[in-house]
Amino acid sequence: MATRQTRTMQDLVAPLVDDGPRQVVNLAIAELHQPAEAISRAVGLPASYLQTYLAAGMPSTRPAPVRRRLAAYLSVQENALR
């Protein structure tokens, strides 16, 4: 029987950094098993912020304080969200 390898969030996020911040956010949200609305609120943003960001790509950039809070909550590096 093959052993199942446990991967960390960093292992999962690292290959996606070049594919864009939206994919990093999407993967991190899936790993947390929380709705995007709850995460948006938890970092002090409007409930629809992450949904709009993921679906419509707006805003195209996030201010540094938003990136820091979001990165900390999602346990990803802030640079991955640029």
C-alpha positions as CSV (number, residue, x, y, z in Angstrom):
1,M,0.0,0.0,0.0
2,A,1.4,3.4,-1.0
3,T,1.9,5.9,1.7
4,R,0.1,9.2,1.3
5,Q,2.4,12.2,1.3
6,T,1.2,15.2,3.3
7,R,1.7,18.5,1.6
8,T,1.9,21.8,3.3
9,M,0.1,25.0,2.1
10,Q,3.5,26.3,1.0
11,D,4.1,23.2,-1.1
12,L,0.7,23.8,-2.8
13,V,1.1,27.5,-3.2
14,A,4.7,27.6,-4.5
15,P,4.0,26.3,-8.0
16,L,1.1,28.7,-8.4
17,V,2.9,31.9,-7.6
18,D,3.8,32.4,-11.3
19,D,0.2,31.6,-12.3
20,G,-1.1,34.7,-10.5
21,P,-2.4,35.8,-7.2
22,R,-6.0,34.8,-7.9
23,Q,-5.0,31.1,-8.1
24,V,-3.1,31.4,-4.9
25,V,-6.1,33.0,-3.2
26,N,-8.5,30.4,-4.6
27,L,-6.3,27.5,-3.5
28,A,-5.8,28.9,0.0
29,I,-9.6,29.5,0.4
30,A,-10.2,25.9,-0.6
31,E,-7.6,24.7,1.9
32,L,-9.3,26.6,4.7
33,H,-12.8,25.2,3.9
34,Q,-14.3,28.6,4.6
35,P,-16.5,30.7,2.3
36,A,-14.9,33.7,0.6
37,E,-17.4,36.0,2.3
38,A,-16.3,34.9,5.8
39,I,-12.6,35.4,4.9
40,S,-13.3,38.8,3.5
41,R,-15.0,39.9,6.7
42,A,-12.3,38.3,8.8
43,V,-9.7,40.6,7.3
44,G,-11.8,43.7,7.5
45,L,-13.1,43.8,3.9
46,P,-16.7,43.9,2.5
47,A,-18.2,40.4,2.3
48,S,-18.2,40.5,-1.5
49,Y,-14.5,41.5,-1.8
50,L,-12.9,38.1,-2.5
51,Q,-15.8,36.9,-4.6
52,T,-15.5,39.9,-6.9
53,Y,-11.7,39.7,-7.0
54,L,-11.8,36.0,-8.0
55,A,-14.7,36.2,-10.4
56,A,-14.2,39.6,-12.1
57,G,-10.5,40.3,-11.3
58,M,-11.4,43.5,-9.5
59,P,-9.6,45.2,-8.1
60,S,-6.6,44.3,-10.3
61,T,-4.2,45.3,-7.5
62,R,-4.7,45.4,-3.7
63,P,-3.3,48.0,-1.4
64,A,-0.4,46.8,0.7
65,P,-2.4,46.7,4.0
66,V,-5.0,44.5,2.4
67,R,-2.3,42.2,0.9
68,R,-0.7,41.9,4.4
69,R,-3.9,41.0,6.2
70,L,-5.1,38.6,3.5
71,A,-1.7,36.9,3.3
72,A,-1.5,36.5,7.1
73,Y,-5.0,35.0,7.2
74,L,-4.5,32.7,4.3
75,S,-1.0,31.7,5.5
76,V,0.7,32.6,2.2
77,Q,3.6,35.0,1.5
78,E,2.5,38.6,0.7
79,N,4.6,38.5,-2.5
80,A,2.3,35.7,-3.8
81,L,-0.6,38.2,-3.8
82,R,1.1,40.9,-5.9
